[in-house]
Amino acid sequence: MKTNLKLIVNNNFEANKKKFFFEKKELKTILNLYAKMVSDGSWKDYGLTISAIQVGFSVFKNSTENAMYRICKNFKPKNKYFRYVITDFEGKIYKNSDNLEDLIKNTNWKKFQK
C-alpha cells in the first residue's frame, strides 16, 4: 500500500500570531516611568490586566487600595487616537494617544497624584 504524505510548512506563523500584550519597547517605556515614580515615592505597586481587547498596566499607591490609574493599550480601537489611554480605576479616560512614548512624555504625572 502506497501513501502520499505532504509536509505543509506555515512560514507565516509569526505574522499570523496575535499579540495580546505590550511589545518589548512599550513595556520598557512603561517600566522606565514606573522606576522613576517609585524612586520619587509616588507609586508603590503595579499589576497587569490582559484580555483579548486590551492590556493594562495598573498603578497603585498602596497595594491594598484600588489602582490610581491604568496605562492601557487597545488592540482594536475604534479611533487610532485611542490606541493608548490613561484611565482611572473606574475607566474614565484622562488622556489618549496613538503613540505611547508621546502619551507618557506629555503627561504631568504629579497632577494625577491623589
C-alpha atoms as a printed R data frame, in Angstrom:
    type eleno elety resid chain resno       x      y      z
1   ATOM     1    CA   MET     A     1   0.000  0.000  0.000
2   ATOM     2    CA   LYS     A     2   1.472  3.307 -1.099
3   ATOM     3    CA   THR     A     3   0.553  6.532  0.744
4   ATOM     4    CA   ASN     A     4   1.316 10.043 -0.326
5   ATOM     5    CA   LEU     A     5   2.159 12.295  2.592
6   ATOM     6    CA   LYS     A     6   2.532 16.017  2.269
7   ATOM     7    CA   LEU     A     7   4.509 18.210  4.622
8   ATOM     8    CA   ILE     A     8   2.894 21.622  4.993
9   ATOM     9    CA   VAL     A     9   5.031 24.371  6.482
10  ATOM    10    CA   ASN     A    10   3.397 27.571  7.623
11  ATOM    11    CA   ASN     A    11   6.085 30.187  7.022
12  ATOM    12    CA   ASN     A    12   3.759 32.980  8.128
13  ATOM    13    CA   PHE     A    13   3.272 31.643 11.644
14  ATOM    14    CA   GLU     A    14   4.843 34.676 13.310
15  ATOM    15    CA   ALA     A    15   2.920 37.082 11.078
16  ATOM    16    CA   ASN     A    16  -0.384 35.351 11.856
17  ATOM    17    CA   LYS     A    17   0.270 35.077 15.577
18  ATOM    18    CA   LYS     A    18  -1.851 37.552 17.504
19  ATOM    19    CA   LYS     A    19  -0.135 39.767 20.044
20  ATOM    20    CA   PHE     A    20  -2.162 40.385 23.170
21  ATOM    21    CA   PHE     A    21   0.436 42.166 25.275
22  ATOM    22    CA   PHE     A    22   2.726 45.169 25.272
23  ATOM    23    CA   GLU     A    23   5.600 44.934 22.834
24  ATOM    24    CA   LYS     A    24   9.098 44.950 24.323
25  ATOM    25    CA   LYS     A    25   9.702 48.647 23.552
26  ATOM    26    CA   GLU     A    26   6.310 49.632 25.011
27  ATOM    27    CA   LEU     A    27   6.888 47.677 28.205
28  ATOM    28    CA   LYS     A    28  10.371 49.181 28.569
29  ATOM    29    CA   THR     A    29   8.892 52.687 28.273
30  ATOM    30    CA   ILE     A    30   6.274 51.949 30.943
31  ATOM    31    CA   LEU     A    31   8.745 50.259 33.307
32  ATOM    32    CA   ASN     A    32  11.171 53.193 32.993
33  ATOM    33    CA   LEU     A    33   8.344 55.517 34.062
34  ATOM    34    CA   TYR     A    34   7.411 53.107 36.859
35  ATOM    35    CA   ALA     A    35  11.012 53.042 38.174
36  ATOM    36    CA   LYS     A    36  11.143 56.858 38.158
37  ATOM    37    CA   MET     A    37   7.829 57.180 40.019
38  ATOM    38    CA   VAL     A    38   8.805 54.511 42.590
39  ATOM    39    CA   SER     A    39  12.066 56.342 43.292
40  ATOM    40    CA   ASP     A    40  10.034 59.553 43.802
41  ATOM    41    CA   GLY     A    41   7.846 57.682 46.292
42  ATOM    42    CA   SER     A    42   4.669 58.267 44.252
43  ATOM    43    CA   TRP     A    43   3.984 54.692 43.173
44  ATOM    44    CA   LYS     A    44   4.314 51.564 45.305
45  ATOM    45    CA   ASP     A    45   2.981 48.645 43.259
46  ATOM    46    CA   TYR     A    46   1.651 47.656 39.845
47  ATOM    47    CA   GLY     A    47  -0.479 44.990 38.231
48  ATOM    48    CA   LEU     A    48  -1.164 43.773 34.724
49  ATOM    49    CA   THR     A    49  -4.587 43.100 33.227
50  ATOM    50    CA   ILE     A    50  -4.724 41.154 29.983
51  ATOM    51    CA   SER     A    51  -7.763 40.488 27.784
52  ATOM    52    CA   ALA     A    52  -8.489 39.961 24.096
53  ATOM    53    CA   ILE     A    53  -9.324 43.656 23.619
54  ATOM    54    CA   GLN     A    54  -6.716 45.420 25.763
55  ATOM    55    CA   VAL     A    55  -3.780 45.073 28.112
56  ATOM    56    CA   GLY     A    56  -3.422 47.416 31.076
57  ATOM    57    CA   PHE     A    57  -0.632 48.416 33.436
58  ATOM    58    CA   SER     A    58  -2.323 49.423 36.695
59  ATOM    59    CA   VAL     A    59  -0.526 51.689 39.166
60  ATOM    60    CA   PHE     A    60  -1.110 51.575 42.936
61  ATOM    61    CA   LYS     A    61  -0.104 53.997 45.668
62  ATOM    62    CA   ASN     A    62  -0.675 51.211 48.220
63  ATOM    63    CA   SER     A    63  -1.131 47.560 47.380
64  ATOM    64    CA   THR     A    64  -4.318 47.385 49.487
65  ATOM    65    CA   GLU     A    65  -6.190 50.114 47.568
66  ATOM    66    CA   ASN     A    66  -7.736 50.333 44.110
67  ATOM    67    CA   ALA     A    67  -5.443 51.280 41.249
68  ATOM    68    CA   MET     A    68  -4.821 55.007 40.934
69  ATOM    69    CA   TYR     A    69  -4.892 54.713 37.155
70  ATOM    70    CA   ARG     A    70  -4.058 52.428 34.261
71  ATOM    71    CA   ILE     A    71  -1.951 52.775 31.141
72  ATOM    72    CA   CYS     A    72  -3.831 50.731 28.527
73  ATOM    73    CA   LYS     A    73  -3.137 49.502 25.033
74  ATOM    74    CA   ASN     A    74  -6.267 48.802 22.995
75  ATOM    75    CA   PHE     A    75  -5.810 46.137 20.326
76  ATOM    76    CA   LYS     A    76  -8.716 47.190 18.087
77  ATOM    77    CA   PRO     A    77  -9.530 50.834 18.875
78  ATOM    78    CA   LYS     A    78 -12.424 52.446 17.016
79  ATOM    79    CA   ASN     A    79 -10.293 55.596 16.656
80  ATOM    80    CA   LYS     A    80  -6.499 55.453 16.218
81  ATOM    81    CA   TYR     A    81  -6.068 58.055 18.968
82  ATOM    82    CA   PHE     A    82  -7.493 55.599 21.483
83  ATOM    83    CA   ARG     A    83  -4.725 53.037 20.859
84  ATOM    84    CA   TYR     A    84  -3.128 54.060 24.183
85  ATOM    85    CA   VAL     A    85  -5.117 55.570 27.039
86  ATOM    86    CA   ILE     A    86  -4.618 56.562 30.656
87  ATOM    87    CA   THR     A    87  -7.715 55.853 32.746
88  ATOM    88    CA   ASP     A    88  -8.681 55.966 36.405
89  ATOM    89    CA   PHE     A    89  -9.803 52.784 38.179
90  ATOM    90    CA   GLU     A    90 -13.408 53.401 37.095
91  ATOM    91    CA   GLY     A    91 -12.465 53.683 33.402
92  ATOM    92    CA   LYS     A    92 -12.652 57.482 32.979
93  ATOM    93    CA   ILE     A    93 -10.139 58.477 30.292
94  ATOM    94    CA   TYR     A    94  -7.619 61.152 31.340
95  ATOM    95    CA   LYS     A    95  -5.503 61.171 28.181
96  ATOM    96    CA   ASN     A    96  -5.280 59.251 24.934
97  ATOM    97    CA   SER     A    97  -2.870 58.993 22.006
98  ATOM    98    CA   ASP     A    98  -1.766 56.846 19.110
99  ATOM    99    CA   ASN     A    99   1.833 56.898 20.417
100 ATOM   100    CA   LEU     A   100   2.750 55.515 23.845
101 ATOM   101    CA   GLU     A   101   6.029 57.401 24.229
102 ATOM   102    CA   ASP     A   102   4.351 60.741 23.451
103 ATOM   103    CA   LEU     A   103   1.497 59.936 25.834
104 ATOM   104    CA   ILE     A   104   3.864 59.201 28.711
105 ATOM   105    CA   LYS     A   105   6.230 62.088 27.933
106 ATOM   106    CA   ASN     A   106   3.427 64.666 27.664
107 ATOM   107    CA   THR     A   107   1.594 63.654 30.835
108 ATOM   108    CA   ASN     A   108   2.043 65.617 34.044
109 ATOM   109    CA   TRP     A   109   2.205 62.645 36.443
110 ATOM   110    CA   LYS     A   110   2.338 64.849 39.533
111 ATOM   111    CA   LYS     A   111  -1.089 66.243 38.604
112 ATOM   112    CA   PHE     A   112  -2.586 62.753 38.913
113 ATOM   113    CA   GLN     A   113  -1.383 62.178 42.469
114 ATOM   114    CA   LYS     A   114  -4.220 61.693 44.960
